[in-house]
């Protein structure tokens, strides 16, 4: 959303700056016991250019949920279904 704009670039820079000083880890937000065992198939649809964490963060979340999958939305950011609605629709049709 707003990819390639000064607004998004400034927001991304601010987000990275704030998060860099917080020494966050994924368990600060989602505890392992809240994720496992999953009761339904889990698919993480993650923007390739997610400003809050790249593909490595997506993989770390997926690793917490046995059997889950990660699909990177090429060229997309934080809201990949808004950046490329058709690709998101194709992904949902494949998953469900």
Helices and strands as residue ranges (DSSP letters): H 6-20, G 26-28, H 32-35, E 43-47, H 55-63, E 69-73, H 80-83, H 85-95
